[in-house]
């Protein structure tokens, strides 16, 4: 047991559900990674209405108590240069337009204080994260522009290496971060943009950890000790992340949280890299098409019995693993809704209260649950903002 952290006495089964509900719906429930942005370009999707498919819309966010969301800005990692910048700007604009369209429910936020203010007003805080450094077009001035437009984290790489950072799912080309990549991290610190190490190679992670003056986040990663996937973090990485104040936001994707599922999926699809390369090529990099193709593959495999079922409770296992490893101050929620295959029982964001109730049933203290639901990420935001002010004052 870690010093300074303890479980409270478990509540009785009679009152725990109601206590958990009150705690959940009074808390800031912040998800750091949602690919819903890709759906903004579909004529069949309306963020303001309950949709029959997908994972996120305003009615289901209200039902599930998700009141702070990072909309992910994503394009295929093989698109670089000016086209990458343009496609990123299109998505950034789409986020701002949806917030404007649904201003009675949503408010755009750039700081932790603005997120708290939105919560106090009963609004959903909308934020943005750029998923892949390739979208700056190898031009650090574009990073500054993204910051001005409200981007509050950037993932250093995506599925493929970019020009200056190695990915966890590509062959190493830079031995981690290049000198320019280290300059990017320094500029992110100066701009108040959180450094996200989900998707990066282990060497890139350690390089970024050494360079950054602000804590790092893993916006949507899980624990390699429980599921040996290259997108997950090892215990040593989690310890290093926590030692510098960072936080790992647990990804709900089945193959990231359950080893039997990952093993079976690798047999069905020939490995994560080969499967994604094939599907991405078929779809020409279109995000909605990729998601649909992945779902079709998994549905067929499940129907044949080739893929096992995965319970949503595996999410709790990963949260609990991090807490036992480094304490409750360094873990949060990064679902990958609308970009991944959810486990049984976590079909969409309306199911999020289950997480709070499960943690309470395991004896977690209310204050620690609030940290996991969103408080830890807000702390890192505040620390990043402080570093930015100090650097800009120099």
HELIX and SHEET records of a PDB file:
HELIX    1   1 UNK A   13  UNK A   26  1                                  14    
HELIX    2   2 UNK A   35  UNK A   41  5                                   7    
HELIX    3   3 UNK A   58  UNK A   64  1                                   7    
HELIX    4   4 UNK A   82  UNK A  101  1                                  20    
HELIX    5   5 UNK A  112  UNK A  120  1                                   9    
HELIX    6   6 UNK A  133  UNK A  136  5                                   4    
HELIX    7   7 UNK A  140  UNK A  148  1                                   9    
HELIX    8   8 UNK A  179  UNK A  191  1                                  13    
HELIX    9   9 UNK A  202  UNK A  211  1                                  10    
HELIX   10  10 UNK A  235  UNK A  243  1                                   9    
HELIX   11  11 UNK A  254  UNK A  257  1                                   4    
HELIX   12  12 UNK A  259  UNK A  269  1                                  11    
HELIX   13  13 UNK A  272  UNK A  283  1                                  12    
HELIX   14  14 UNK A  287  UNK A  303  1                                  17    
HELIX   15  15 UNK A  313  UNK A  326  1                                  14    
HELIX   16  16 UNK A  349  UNK A  351  5                                   3    
HELIX   17  17 UNK A  353  UNK A  361  1                                   9    
HELIX   18  18 UNK A  366  UNK A  370  1                                   5    
HELIX   19  19 UNK A  371  UNK A  375  3                                   5    
HELIX   20  20 UNK A  376  UNK A  393  1                                  18    
SHEET    1   A 4 UNK A  30  UNK A  34  0                                        
SHEET    2   A 4 UNK A  68  UNK A  73  1                                        
SHEET    3   A 4 UNK A 124  UNK A 131  1                                        
SHEET    4   A 4 UNK A 106  UNK A 108  1                                        
SHEET    1   B 8 UNK A  30  UNK A  34  0                                        
SHEET    2   B 8 UNK A  68  UNK A  73  1                                        
SHEET    3   B 8 UNK A 124  UNK A 131  1                                        
SHEET    4   B 8 UNK A 151  UNK A 155  1                                        
SHEET    5   B 8 UNK A 194  UNK A 196  1                                        
SHEET    6   B 8 UNK A 216  UNK A 218  1                                        
SHEET    7   B 8 UNK A 247  UNK A 250  1                                        
SHEET    8   B 8 UNK A 331  UNK A 333  1                                        
END                                                                             
